[in-house]
């Protein structure tokens, strides 16, 4: 019988299960397993009530930030920050309707391809 391995020597080790030789020699039939049900396509709608931007740069008509990212494949990608986009996380312009309804000034985050 092998001696136990100290816990300090197995940190970061991967563990796997393999049946023992005794289990393999057993003549008992293996239990039949049923297939697991497939996860359904579940979507969660997150809606913020009222203002999304309670106090950042409220003196501007619309808060839009741009970030230069050299690794992008497209020249421009707009990400939603109002949580109302039908194509979330990408912006579809829903912030315009949200801003008119609530008086908010939230706009998209623009990722631009930089050099």
N, C-alpha and C positions, 0 to 999 in steps of 0.2 A: 504494500500500500504506500502511495506517495505521501511525502510529508506536506503539510499545508504551506502555501506560499504566503510570506508576509504581505500585508496590505500595502506597505510602502513600495513594494516592487511591482505592483500591478496597476499603479496609477497610469492612466492613459492607455491601458491595454484594451484590446477588443475581446469581447466574449461571444462565444457561439455555443449552441447546443448540438450535441451529437449523441445519438442513442448509445447506451453502453452495450458491451458485447453480450451481457445477459439479456437485455431487451431484444437484441437481434436474434438470439437463439430461441426465444419464446415461440411456441407454436400457436399462440392465441391470435385470432384474426385481429387486424388493425381496426380501430373504430372508424366508421365512415364519417367523413366530415362533409358538411353542407357548404355550398359556396356562400360567401358573405354577400349580403345585399350591396348593390352598387350605390354609392352616395348620389343623391339627387342633386340636380343643379339648383342650389339654393343661393339666393341673392339677398343681401341685407341692404336695406335702404336706410341711410343715416341722414337725418334731417336736423339741422340746427334751427331753432326758433329765434326769430328776431335778428339782431345784428350778428354777423360773424366776426366783424372787426370792431370791437368796442372802443378802441382808443389809439390805434396806430395811424399816424399821419392823417388825422381827420380833416386837416385843412386842404387836402387834395380831393379832386373829383373822383378819381379812381386810383387805388393803390395797385400798381403793377411793378413787379420787380423782374429784372433780367439778370441772368447768370450766363457767363461764357463757359462753354464746355467743349474742349477740343475733340473729345472722343465720340461726339454725336454723329449719326449717319445722316440725319436730316438737318437742313439749315436752321429750322425753328420748330420747337415743340412747346405747346402751351399746356400747363397743368392747372387743374381746377383748384381754387381755394375757397369756393363758396359752398361746396358739398351738394350742389344741385344739378350738376352735369349729368346728362343721360349717358355720357361716354366716360364717366369717372374712371380713372384719375385724370383723363385728358379733358381739357376745357372745350365746351361746345357753345359758349356764350351765354349760358344760363344766368351768369352773375348780373347781366344787364337787367333782366326782369326782377331778380332778387333785389338789386339796388333801388329800383324804382318803387317796389312794394314796401321796403323797410327803411329807406333813407340811408342805407349802408353805402360804403365806397370800396368794397372788396373787388379785386381784379385777379387775373391769372398770374401764375409764375411762368415766365418765359425762359426756356433754355435755348440759347443760341449757340450755334457752332462757332467756336473760337479758333484762332490760329495759334 
